[in-house]
Amino acid sequence: MKNYQKIIAFGIILLLIGSCSRLRTSFNILDYGAKGDGTTMNTKAINEAVRKCNEKGGGTVLVPPGKFVTGTIVLLSNVNLSLDPGAVLIGSNDTLDYLKMSTTLFNEGYTRFGMFYAGDTKNISISGQGEINGNGTHFMNGLDKPHMGGNDFDRKFIRQGNEFMKPGTIFEDGPVSYPFRPGLMITIERCENVHITDILLKDSPEWTIRIGDCDNVEVRGISILNNKVIPNNDGIHVTTSRNVRISDCNIFTGDDAIIVSGFGNSPLPGELLSKSKEPLTIGNKTGIAENVTVTNCVLSSRSACIRVGYGNHPIRNLVFSNLVMYESNRGIGVFARDNSSIENVLFSNIIINNRLHSGHWWGKGEPIHISSVQDSKNATPGIINNIRFTDITATSETGIVIYGTEKSIMENISLKNVQLTINKGEYTGSYGGNFDLRPAYPSEFELFRHNIPGVYAQYVKHLSVSQFELNWGEGLPSFFTNGFEINHFDDILLEGVKANPSPVNKGLFAIKLVSGTNAVIRNCSTSDGSKLLSKEIVK
């Protein structure tokens, strides 16, 4: 019995030691003057708790239940900011409460950060069952004051002409304008070993999370629920970062849900260093956006659910799998614009349900969009190579667009086991029948009138389409045309394709090929007795 009592006593001592140890590494923001009354400004108190935690070698900064108003919180190395259930961090109404930036971000004119900033740090995390609320709706105007963006389209090139987005119209899908707003809600740049898990992020006034020039990042189990009429309130931006895992997330945004881009502050690979571009000592030192996986997520967006591209740093080795996309203006977009390469990108096991939205949103309902075009007068389009889609089920209000140019011929594009259904929607007449390549140059290639096949491809080499089923809904207008239309191609394979032309144009073709070489058509068929194949100047 005495031995048993000794064991129990020893166990109690160990528990007490462990408890004391945890207490020494735990920093409750209440102890530094924070008040969760929904009105007190807590920026100073929370930052002091973060600073003390960092000074003591690291640990956890605890946010207990309550509503804590704050400006910018600067995260430091070895600090985990943890929000208890019932804890809410609320962004201040006053932009002066946010940390001023030393330089503007991407030349967009943003002068202040949002609620969180971390730069040149290691081993940081934001976690817990609480909520971070960016208070973005506070900074917006109403639906009667729409955000029209820059001068990025000309009505004379658009099917609807002067009736397209007619001035004075209220667009129920937004976006709305704003007089001012804070910057990105969470900015993590030049960091290593970053974890953002489980939390709820709401109502961002701008991008919700930016992961820039970072290495080894995990984003898991979070929800992002933004006001969908706010422009640019994207979900997760991964910009020139590497070794990034995003999983088990629910993301509902006005702009892109998840983007992997080549925007970056580090030198380009092989670039001579200058005073403005010193080599990074922490973060992604390669200058390449690479090794990113996105899996088991539910996504919704007024723009694209998944966007890959933009920026002049190379992008490679990405995997997107087990995704559900709904109520989006685009499903998946891959865009080469800035003389960078995009290669080795895999999409698999994805359900896409998207539609046309009213208002100034990029995209015109494409389930899949791949394009490589110049975006300014002297720009050189980027290179797209080895993009593969497998096991995709899509319902949309327009077709798939694969748009290369003579200056940038896309190579090794594959579509396998794809089912696409195209239906008429509420805005088919007022927004449909156009291709949207923005940003693009010149203006006639930004947003312009174009017939809509089920799948359109141009300037492609080594295009493979196998086991593809195309279905059309009822009541579609006459600008819906052929099943497949492919021109300016070399070495394409269409195998096991089941397609018809649009029901409103039954005299057209299931497959139309124009100006190309080396086409193999194998085991393809129609279901309504329409013409299967048209070849024009094909060798």
N, C-alpha and C positions, 0 to 999 in steps of 0.2 A: 504493500500500500504506500509505504514511504517513497519507494522508487516512482510509483505512479504519480504521487503528489509532486515530486521533483520534476517529472516530465511536464506536468501541467504548468507548474510555476515557470519552468524554462520556456515553455511555449508562450506564456503570457508576456514574459520579458522580451521575447523576439518580436511579438506583435507590437509592444510598446516602442521598441527600437525602430521598427519599420514605420510606425505611425509618426514618431518624431522625425524620422528621415523624410517622410512625405511632407510633414509640416514645414521643414526647413526649405523645401524646394517648391512650396506652394505660396502664391502671393495673391491674396484676395484684394480686388480693387477697392472694396469698402474700407480697407485699412489705410488707404492712401487718399481718402476723402471723397470717393465717388458716391453719388446718390442716384438711386434708381427710381426717381420720382417723375421722370418724363419731361422735366423742364430744366434741371440743373445741367450746366455745361461741364462735361467730365473729361475733356481732352487731356488736361494737365494731370489729373489723378491717374488715368489709365496709363499714360506714357511714363509716369513715375514708377508705377508697378512693373512695367516692362523693363525699365532701366535697372531697377533693383534686382529683378530676376536675372538679368544678364550679368550684373556685377557679381552676383553670388555664384556664378558658374552655370546658370541655367535652371530651368524648371517650368512650372506651370503658372500662368497668370489666370486666376479664376474670375469669371464674370458670373455672379450669382443671379437668382431671379430678380427681375425688375426691368424698368425701361431707362436705359442710360443714353442720353444724348451726347454726341461726340463729334469732334472734327477729325483730323487725320491722326491715326495711331501709327507710330513708327515701330515696326517689329525689328528686334535685334537677335543676334545669333543665340541659338540654344534655348529659345523661348517658345513654349506652346501656349497659345491663347485659347482657353477652353471656356465655352459657354454652357452653363448648366441649363437644364430644361426650364423654360420660363424666362430665361435671360434674353433681352433684346437690346442690341446696340442700334441706335437710330442716328442717321446722319443729320448734322445741323442744317437749319434752314438758311444759314448765312455762309456764303462762299468764302468770306474772310476767315472763317474758322478752319479752313483747310490749308494744308502746307503748300507754300508757294514753290513752284518748280523753278529750277535754275535755267532750264531751256524748255522750249515748247516741244511737244511730243508729235513726231512725224509731220511737223510743219502744219499742224491742224489748228494752232492758236490756243491750245489749252494751256492755262497758266498755273493751275493748281491741281494737286492730287485729290483723290477722293478720301474714303474712310481709312484705307490701309496703305502703307508704303513699306517695302523692304528692299534694300539695295546692298549688294556686296556682303551678303550674310550667308551663314550656314546653319542647317539644322533648325528650321523654323516650321511651325505648324499652326493651323487654325482648326479647331475641332469642337465637338460637343453637340448637344441636342438643342441649342438655342438658335436665335434668329439674328441676322444682320440685315437691317433695313436701310437702304440707301436714300429713301425719302425723295426719289426722283420725280414723282408726279408733282411735288410742290413747285418744281422749277419750270414746269411746262405751261404753255398756253392751252386753250381749249381746242376742240375739233374745228371751230370756226376760223382758226388761224393755222392753216396747214404748213408743214415744213416742205418746201419745194426743192431743197437741195441746191446744188450749183447749176450752172448752165450746161446740163449734161444730156439734153435731147432737143431736137428741133422738130416741131409738129409737122413740117412739110414733108418729112420722110416717114411719117407714121400713118398707118392705115386709116385711123380715125380723123386725121388732119387736125383742124382747129377745135374739134369737139373732144380731143384727147385731154383729159385732166383740165377741163375748161376753167379758167380763173373764176373765182367766186363760188366754186362747187365745194360742198362739205364732203370729205372723204371719211366714211365711217371707220375704215381700217387704219386711219392715220397715214403717215406720221404727223405729229403736231410740232409746232415751232416752240421756241423758248427764248427768253431774253438773255439768260445766263444759266450756267449750271456748273457743279463741280466736275472734276475729271474722273478718270476711271476709278471704280469703287475699290478695287483691290489691285494694286500694282506690285508685282514681285519681279525684280529685275536683277540680273547678274547674281543669282543665288544658287546654292547647292543644297540638296537634301530637303526638299519642301514637301509638306503634306497638308492637304486641305480635305477634311473628312467630315461627313455626316451632317454638317450644318445646313440651315435654310438661309438662302440669300434672296432678298425681295427688293423690288422696285429700285433697281439701279438707275441713276441718271445718265449713265454713259456705259462703256464696256463694264461688264461685271468683274471679270478676273482677267488680268493680263499676266502671262508667264513669259517674260522676255529675257533672252540670253541666259537661260537657266539650264542646269544639268541635274538629273535625277529628281523628278517631280511626280507625286502621286496626288490625283484628285479622285476621291472615291465616296460614293454614297451621298452626295450633296444634292439639294434641290435649288434651282434658280427659277423664281417666279417673278417675272418682270411685267410692267405695264406694256402691253403690246403696241400701243400707239406712240411710244417714245422712240425717236430715231437713234440708231447707234448704240442701243443698250444690249449689245451682244452678250452671249453667255461666257464662253471661255476662249480667250485668244492665246494661242501658243505661238510665240513669235521668235524665230531662230533659237529654239531650245531643243534639247536632245534628251533621250531616255525619259519620256513622259508617258505615264499611264493614266488614262481617264476611264473610269468604270462605274457602273451602277448608279448613274445620275439621271435626274429628271430636270429637263431644261426647257423653259417656256419664255421666249424672248421676242422683242420687236425686231431686232436685226439678227445676224447670224447666230446660231446656237453654239457651234464649235468651229473654230477656224485654226488652221495651221498655216502660218505664213512665213515669208522670208524677210520680214521687217527686222532689222537688227542694228544694234549699236556697235557690235564687235567688227573688226576688220574682215573683209571678205577673204576666203581662202586664197593664199598667194599674193594678197595685196600688200604693197609696201606700207609700212606703218607711218603715220603722221602724228602731229601733236593732237589732232582732233580724234584720232583713232588709236589709242594705246591698247596693247594686248590685255585681255581680261586676266585677272588673277584669281577670280572666283566666278563660277558659272560655266557657260558653254564656251570653251576656248577655241572651238573648231570653226565657228562662223557658218555652220551648216545646221539647218533644221532637219532633224533626223530621229529615227527610232521612236516613233510615237504610236501608241495603240489606243483605240477608243472602242469600248465594248459594253454591251448590256445597258444601253441608255435609251430613254424615251425623250424625243426632241420635237419641239414645235417652234416655228419662226415665221415672221413676216418677210424674211429674206430667204437665206439658205439654211437648212439644218446642218449640213456639213459643207464647209468651204475650205478648199486647199488652194493656196497661191497668194500672189502679190508680194512685193518686196524683191530686192535683188540678190538675196542670199539663196543658195541652192536648197531644195527641199527633196527629201528622199526617205524611203523605207518607212512607210506608214501603213497601218492596218486598221480598218474600220469594220466591226462585225457585230452581229446580233443587236441591231438597232431598229427602233420603231419611230417613224416620222409622221406627223399628222398636222393638218391645217397650215401647211407651209407654202410660201410663195415659190420656193425651189426645194427640191430634195437634196441633191448632191451637186456641188459645183467645183470644177477644177479649172483654175484660171492662171495662165502664164501671160504676164504683161511686162515685166521689168528686166528682161534679159537674164532671167534666172532659169535654172532647170528644175523640172518636177518629174521625178521618176520613181518607179517601184512603189506603186500605191495600190492596195488591195481593198475592195469593198465586197463583203459577203453577208448573206443571211440578213437581208434588210427589207422591211416593209415601208413603203412610201405612199402617203396619201396627201396630195397637195392640190392647191387651187390658186386661181388668180385672185389677187387682192386689189382693192382700190387704193389710190394714193401713190406717193412718190417712193415706191420701193423698187429696188433692182430685182430683176427676174420677171418672167412672164409665164410662170406655172410649170417650168420644165422639171420632170422628175430627175433627170440627169443632164447636166450641162458641162461640156468640156470645150474650152476655147483658148486659142493662142493668137492674140492680135496685138498690134501696137496701140499704146494708149496716149501717145503724143507724137508730134511731128517728126522728131528725130530719134524716137525710141526704136529699139529692136525687140521684137516679140521673144518671149522665152521659149524653151524647149520642153515638150511633153513626151514622155516615153514610158511605156510599160505601165499602163493603167488598166486594172482588171476588175470586172464586175461579175459576181457569181451569186446565183440564188437570190434574185431581186423580184419582189412583187410590188407593182406600182399602179396606183390609180391617180390620174392627173387630168388637167384640162388643156394640155398641149403635149407635144412630142419630145423625144430625146434630141438634143442638139450636140453635135460634135463638129466644131468649127475651127479648122486650121486655115492658114493662108499660104500663099506661094512663098512667103518669107519664112514661114514656120510650119513645116509639115509634121503633123503628129504621127508618132510611130507606136506600133504594138499596143493597140487598144482592143480589149476583149470584152464581149458581153456573152455570158453563158448562163443558161437556165433563168431567163428573164420573162416575166409576164407583165405586159403593159396594157392597161385599159384607159382610153381617152374619152372623157365625157364633156358635155356642155355644162357650163357653169353660169353663175349670176353675172359675171363680168366678161364673158366670152366676147360679146358684141362690142363692148366699150374699151377693152384692153387687149383682146386676142388678135391673132393674125400678125404678130410682130415678133422679131428676134431682138433680144436685149443683150448686147455685148458690153455694156458699160462696166468699167471705163474703156473707151476705145477712141481711135482717131482714124480718119476725120469724122465729123459729126454725123454724116450719113450712115456710119457704122456703129453708132451708139445704140440707138433704138430705131428700128426701121421695119417697114412693111415687108412681110415674107410669107409665102404659103407655108402651111404646116403639115409636113408628112408625119407619120408615126415615128420614124427615125430619120434624121437628116445628118449627113456627114459629108465633109469636103476637105480636100488636101490631107488625106490620110494614107499611111503606108503600113501594111501588115495589120489590117483591121479584120478581126475574127468575130463572127456572130453565130452562135450555135444554140439550138433548142430555145428559140425565141418565139413567144406567142403574143400577137398583137390583136386587140379587140377594140371596137369602136362603139360608143354610145349613140343614142338617137338625137335627132334635131340639131346636128352640127352644121355650122355655116359652110359656105362653099370654099373658104380658104383652107380647109382641111383636104389634103390631096392624096398622094401615093402612100402606100404602106411604108416602104423604104425608099429613100432617094439618096444616092451616093455619087459624088462627082469629084473629078481630079484625084484619082486614087491610083495606088499601085499595090498589087498583091493583097486581095481581099478574099475572105472565105465566108460564105453564108451557107450554113448547114442546119437542116432541121428547123427552118423558119416557117411558121404558120402565120400568114398575114393576108390582109385584103386592103384595097384602097378604101378611103373613107366612103361610107354609104352614100353620101351626097355626090360623089364623083366616081361612080362604079365603072365608068369607061376608062379610068386610069389604071395604074398597075400596082400589084403587090410589091414589086421590086423594080426600081428604075435606076439604071446605071448610065452615067454620062462621063465621057472623057477620062478613060482610065485604061490600065493594063493589068493583065493577070488576075482575072476574076474567076473564082470557082463557086458555082451554085450547085448545091447537092441536097437532095431530099427535102426540097422546099415545096410548099403547097398553099393553096387558097381554100376557103371553106364555102364561098358563095359563087363559084364558077367564074370569077373575074379573071382578068389577064394576069398571068404570073410575072412575066419578065419583059422589060424593055431595055435594049442596049443601044446606045448612041455613041459612036466613035470609041468603041471599046475594043481593045486588042487582046 
